[in-house]
């Protein structure tokens, strides 16, 4: 039986002959993928994950933008030290916004997030859909690169005096830059149309439909390895500091938060592989977008976390935390619970990242990272090295 709405009298095209307008119209009305056994395609009101995907991704995007804004404020207005890792962080944030906005455009086309068998071929064959997909595929490695560069440069600034750390960071910068540059170039060459070209024609080529997807799978596998690499550089260095185990754990947690990005990379890899083995790509790819966006934005948030203590240590924030307006809230809780509203007098209460003082240090010993906001109070006598930043 012919697909719903198709021209049943349209003759099939001869092999190698161009389609007539009637034949093309009939093909555009056909389902984009075969429906599972016992399932009737719903072309008029299909189930969609689009709104859910947009809502979930908006949450992490908002958290990332707030984190970057606080970082920029802390670095420009409080510490007045704006370094290379700050610039790469800002660039990564801007690229993240572009990547998420482009994903939202695809989701609003009514294609992504819908079962592919609930879509007609004509619904998928639009310039907006193909152009947005190509933009996402091209932008993704660039956002990844700047996100990981900002993390590597942060580690370098904190542990600059450790020779091994510098070597590991430079190696990571080189490998990540080369890999993501190659994947970016291949994606653009295989999928992006020239000026004035039709994105449908170039996006439908086998090199874009198959080869680029294979590259995306390889890229996800590389992401897992590079995420683990970013975690393994700083944690052993922090472990070498002579401080309480509790503080070591809290400081390492900031860097180890990157393990969450590793988990997301693994999930992303699974669904990218799955998309190569299924005909329901438009449904599966919403999970790919969610994990990609969370992976990218969590990476940026991790870079921003060490800057938060500088904000809480300002007089303005201390005054805010001690305003009389909080008295009503204090009286609403029991005595034990109301302690969380008391202003903190010692800076260690705000974050371990600004009070990594050696438990055994004595006297006026310069800090390990005297100019580093993240590790301001670590003793060089106990750590065995001195900051150069």
C-alpha positions in Angstrom: 0.0 0.0 0.0 1.3 3.4 -0.9 2.3 5.8 1.9 -0.4 8.1 3.2 -0.8 11.1 1.0 1.4 9.8 -1.8 0.4 9.7 -5.5 -0.5 6.1 -6.1 -0.5 6.6 -9.9 3.0 8.1 -10.0 5.1 5.6 -12.1 8.4 4.5 -10.6 11.5 6.3 -12.0 13.6 4.4 -14.5 17.1 3.5 -13.2 19.4 6.4 -13.7 16.7 8.7 -15.0 15.9 11.9 -13.1 12.6 12.0 -11.1 9.7 13.8 -12.4 8.0 16.4 -10.1 5.2 13.9 -9.4 7.7 11.1 -8.5 9.6 13.5 -6.3 6.5 14.7 -4.5 5.5 11.0 -3.9 8.9 10.2 -2.4 8.7 13.3 -0.1 5.5 11.9 1.4 7.0 8.5 2.3 8.1 7.6 5.8 11.8 8.5 6.6 12.3 5.1 8.1 10.4 1.8 8.4 8.1 1.6 11.4 8.6 -1.4 13.9 6.3 -4.3 13.5 2.9 -3.4 14.9 3.5 0.3 15.1 1.5 2.8 12.9 3.4 5.9 12.0 2.0 9.1 13.4 2.8 11.9 10.9 0.4 14.5 12.3 1.0 14.5 16.1 4.1 12.4 16.8 5.7 11.9 20.2 8.7 14.2 20.6 11.6 14.7 23.1 12.4 18.2 21.7 10.8 20.2 24.5 12.3 18.0 27.2 15.8 18.3 25.6 15.6 22.0 25.4 14.5 22.3 29.1 17.2 20.0 30.4 19.9 21.7 28.4 18.8 25.2 29.4 19.4 24.3 33.0 23.1 23.5 32.6 23.6 26.4 30.1 22.3 28.8 32.8 24.6 27.3 35.4 27.5 27.6 33.1 26.8 31.3 32.2 26.4 32.2 35.9 29.7 30.4 36.7 31.6 32.2 33.9 30.1 35.6 34.9 31.3 35.0 38.5 34.7 34.0 37.3 35.1 37.0 35.1 34.0 39.3 38.0 36.4 37.7 40.4 39.3 37.8 38.0 38.8 41.4 36.8 37.3 43.2 39.8 38.8 41.3 42.8 42.1 39.6 42.0 42.7 41.8 38.9 44.6 39.0 37.2 43.1 37.9 33.9 45.2 35.1 32.3 45.2 32.9 29.3 43.0 30.3 31.0 40.4 33.0 31.6 40.4 34.0 27.9 40.0 30.4 26.8 37.2 29.9 29.4 35.3 32.9 28.0 35.8 31.7 24.4 34.6 28.3 25.4 31.5 29.8 27.1 30.7 31.8 23.9 31.2 28.8 21.7 29.0 26.7 24.1 26.2 29.2 23.7 26.5 29.0 20.0 26.5 25.2 20.1 23.4 25.0 22.3 21.6 27.7 20.3 22.2 25.7 17.1 21.0 22.5 18.8 17.8 24.3 19.8 17.3 25.4 16.2 17.5 21.7 15.1 15.1 20.7 17.8 12.6 23.4 16.8 12.4 22.1 13.2 10.2 19.2 14.4 12.6 16.6 13.3 15.2 15.8 16.0 13.5 14.2 19.0 10.8 12.5 16.9 10.9 8.9 15.9 12.2 8.8 12.4 9.3 6.5 11.2 6.9 9.3 12.4 8.5 11.7 9.9 8.1 12.0 6.2 11.2 12.3 4.0 10.1 15.7 3.0 10.1 16.8 6.7 13.8 15.9 7.0 14.9 17.2 3.6 15.1 20.9 4.6 18.0 23.3 4.4 17.6 24.4 8.0 17.9 20.8 9.3 21.0 19.9 7.3 22.7 23.3 7.8 22.1 23.1 11.6 23.4 19.5 11.8 26.5 20.5 9.8 27.1 23.5 12.1 26.8 21.3 15.2 29.2 18.7 13.9 31.7 21.4 12.9 31.4 23.4 16.1 31.6 20.5 18.6 35.4 19.8 18.4 36.2 23.5 18.6 34.2 23.9 21.8 35.8 20.8 23.2 39.3 22.2 22.4 38.8 25.5 24.1 37.1 23.9 27.2 40.1 21.5 27.7 42.6 24.2 27.0 41.2 26.3 29.8 41.4 23.4 32.2 45.0 22.6 31.1 46.1 26.2 31.4 44.5 26.4 34.9 46.5 23.4 36.0 49.7 24.9 34.5 49.2 28.2 36.4 48.6 26.5 39.7 51.4 24.0 39.5 53.8 26.0 37.3 56.8 25.3 39.5 56.4 21.5 39.1 58.4 20.6 36.0 56.6 17.3 35.4 53.2 19.1 35.5 54.4 21.6 32.9 55.4 18.8 30.6 52.1 16.9 31.0 50.2 20.1 30.4 52.1 21.0 27.2 51.7 17.5 26.0 47.9 17.6 26.6 47.7 21.0 24.8 49.5 19.6 21.8 47.6 16.4 21.5 44.2 18.0 22.0 44.9 20.8 19.6 46.1 18.5 16.8 43.2 16.0 17.2 40.3 18.4 17.4 41.8 20.5 14.6 41.9 17.5 12.3 38.3 16.4 13.2 37.1 20.0 12.6 38.8 20.2 9.2 37.5 16.8 8.1 33.9 17.7 9.1 34.0 21.0 7.3 35.5 19.4 4.1 33.1 16.5 4.0 29.8 18.2 5.1 30.0 22.0 4.8 28.7 23.4 1.4 30.7 26.1 -0.4 29.3 29.7 -0.5 25.9 29.5 -2.1 25.9 25.7 -2.0 22.9 23.6 -1.0 23.4 22.1 2.5 21.0 19.3 1.6 23.2 18.1 -1.3 26.4 18.2 0.7 24.9 17.0 3.9 23.5 13.9 2.1 26.8 12.8 0.7 28.1 9.4 2.0 31.2 11.1 3.4 29.0 13.3 5.6 26.3 10.7 6.4 28.8 7.9 7.3 32.4 9.0 7.6 31.7 12.0 9.8 29.6 9.9 12.1 32.4 7.4 12.4 34.7 10.3 13.2 32.3 11.4 15.9 32.5 8.0 17.5 36.3 8.1 17.5 36.1 11.6 18.9 33.9 10.4 21.8 36.4 7.7 22.6 39.2 10.3 22.6 37.1 12.5 24.9 37.0 9.8 27.5 40.8 9.4 27.4 41.5 13.1 27.5 39.0 13.7 30.3 40.8 11.1 32.4 44.1 12.7 31.5 42.9 16.1 32.8 41.9 14.5 36.1 45.1 12.5 36.6 47.4 15.5 36.2 46.4 17.6 39.2 45.1 15.0 41.7 48.6 13.4 42.4 50.0 16.9 42.9 47.4 17.8 45.4 47.9 14.4 47.1 51.6 15.3 47.6 50.7 18.3 49.8 51.1 17.8 53.5 47.6 18.6 54.8 44.7 16.7 56.4 43.1 14.0 54.4 39.8 15.7 54.6 41.2 18.8 52.9 43.0 16.8 50.3 39.7 15.1 49.5 37.8 18.4 49.2 40.4 20.1 47.0 40.8 17.0 44.8 37.0 16.9 44.4 37.1 20.2 42.4 39.3 18.5 39.8 37.7 15.1 40.1 34.4 16.7 39.1 35.8 16.2 35.7 35.1 12.5 36.1 31.4 13.4 35.6 32.4 14.7 32.1 34.1 11.3 31.5 30.9 9.5 32.4 29.0 11.7 30.0 31.6 11.1 27.3 31.1 7.3 27.7 27.3 7.7 27.5 27.7 9.9 24.5 30.0 7.3 22.8 27.4 4.5 23.4 24.6 6.5 21.8 26.8 7.6 18.9 27.6 4.0 18.1 23.9 3.1 18.5 23.0 5.8 16.0 25.1 4.0 13.4 23.2 0.8 13.9 19.6 2.0 13.9 17.2 3.7 11.5 15.7 5.8 14.3 18.5 8.3 14.4 16.4 11.4 15.0 15.1 9.9 18.3 18.5 8.6 19.5 20.3 11.8 18.8 18.5 13.8 21.4 20.5 11.8 24.0 23.7 12.6 22.0 22.9 16.3 22.2 22.1 16.2 25.9 25.3 14.4 26.9 27.4 16.6 24.6 26.0 19.8 26.0 26.4 18.7 29.6 29.9 17.4 29.0 30.9 20.8 27.5 29.3 23.0 30.1 30.4 21.0 33.1 33.9 21.3 31.8 33.6 25.1 31.8 32.0 25.1 35.3 34.9 23.1 36.7 37.3 25.8 35.5 35.2 28.4 37.2 34.8 26.8 40.6 38.3 27.7 42.0 37.5 31.4 41.6 34.3 31.4 43.7 36.1 31.8 47.1 37.5 35.2 46.1 34.0 36.5 45.8 32.8 35.1 49.2 35.9 36.7 50.9 35.1 40.2 49.8 33.7 42.7 52.4 30.6 43.2 50.3 29.7 39.6 50.4 30.5 39.3 54.1 28.3 42.3 54.8 25.6 40.7 52.7 25.8 37.5 54.6 25.5 39.4 57.9 22.6 41.7 57.0 19.8 42.0 59.6 17.4 40.9 56.9 18.7 37.4 57.5 17.5 37.5 61.1 14.0 36.5 60.1 15.3 33.4 58.4 17.5 32.6 61.4 14.6 32.7 63.8 12.6 30.4 61.5 15.0 27.5 62.1 16.2 25.7 65.2 19.4 26.7 66.8 21.4 23.9 65.2 20.1 24.6 61.7 20.4 28.4 62.0 24.2 28.1 62.2 24.4 27.9 58.5 23.4 31.6 58.3 26.1 32.9 60.6 28.8 35.0 58.8 32.1 33.2 58.5 35.0 35.0 60.0 37.8 32.6 58.8 38.3 32.3 55.1 38.7 28.6 55.3 35.0 28.2 55.8 34.3 29.5 52.4 36.5 27.1 50.4 39.4 24.8 50.9 40.7 26.2 47.6 41.7 29.4 49.3 43.0 27.9 52.6 45.2 25.0 51.7 47.6 25.8 54.6 49.9 23.0 55.6 48.8 21.7 59.0 52.4 21.6 60.2 53.6 24.9 58.7 54.8 27.6 61.2 55.8 31.2 61.0 55.5 33.6 58.1 56.3 31.2 55.3 55.4 32.4 51.8 52.6 30.6 50.1 53.2 27.8 47.6 51.2 29.7 45.0 51.6 33.2 46.3 49.9 34.8 43.4 47.4 32.0 42.8 43.9 32.5 44.0 43.2 28.8 43.9 46.0 27.6 46.2 46.8 30.8 48.0 47.9 29.4 51.4 49.9 26.2 50.8 53.3 26.1 52.5 56.3 25.6 50.2 58.2 23.9 53.0 55.5 21.2 53.1 54.7 21.0 49.4 58.3 21.0 48.2 57.8 23.5 45.4 57.1 27.2 44.9 54.7 28.9 42.5 56.1 31.0 39.7 52.7 32.6 38.8 
